[in-house]
Amino acid sequence: MAEFKIPTIFDVGSMTVTVVHSDEMDDNFGEFKYSKAQVSLAEGLCPDLLLETFFHEAVEAANLIYELELPHAKIQILGAAIAQIIKSSR
């Protein structure tokens, strides 16, 4: 499979979410800010961790936008599972 490129924007429903890379993430690998419709990803993550973190934050966005009320443990699992599916696709 060709390497997955982290997008700079993606849509969740009618909301367009921007993706930025930040060196001001403290101990977090990523975060979704609903008020800004923005996913921030920590600079310097290895490719596998970057992919998993992106999908984790995309699931976080869907969880908030669609009011799914998924617990964080489920979001963690879904982010990792989606990253694995994308990474292993042939």
N, C-alpha and C positions, 0 to 999 in steps of 0.2 A: 504494500500500500504506500502511496505517496504520503509524505509527512503532512499531518494536519496543521494548517496555519491558523493561529489564533486570530479571530476577526477583530476589526476595529469597531464594528457595530453589528448588532443583531436585533431582531424583533421578537418580543414576547407579546402576543396579542397585538393591540394597537400601540404599544409603547416601544419606541426605539431606544435601545440601551447602547451606550458607548462603552468601549473597553480602553482603559489606560494602564500603563505600567508605571509603578511608583516606587521610589526608594524610601518612602516615608510610611511604611506599613507596620512599624514596630515589630511585634512577634507574629503578626498575621501573614498568611500567604496571599489572602485575597479578601475582598469584601464587596457587597452590593449595597449601594446607597439609593434607596427608592426615591428620595426627594430630588436627586440629581439624575436618576435613570442611568447610573454609572457603575460598572464593575471596575475595581482597581485590583491589579495583580502585582505582587511583589517582584521587583527587579532581581535577577540573578537566580531564579529557580531553575533547576535542571529541567530538561524537556518533558520528562514523564510527570513531574510534580506540577509543572505549569499547565499541562493538559488536564490533569485531574482537578486542579484548582479552578481552571476556567469553567469546566462543566459543573463543579460544585456551586460556583457562584451563579451560573446560568440557572441551575435548579433553584437556588435561593431566590433569584429574580422571579421565576415562575411561581414559586410558593407564595411570595408576597403579592404579586400582581393578581393572581387568580384566587387569593385567599384560601389556599389549600390546607393551611395549618399543619403542615408536616413537621414532625419533631426533627431537631438538628441531626440526630443519629440516622434517620432515614435519608435526609438530604446528603449526608456524608456517603452513605452506601450508594445512592443513586448517582452521585457525581463520579465515584470510583468505577461503578459499573458502566456508565456511558463512556468514560475515558477508555476503559478496557475494550469495549465493543468497537470503538473508533480505531483504536491502536491496532487491534488484531484483525480488522477487516481486510479482506483480500479481494 
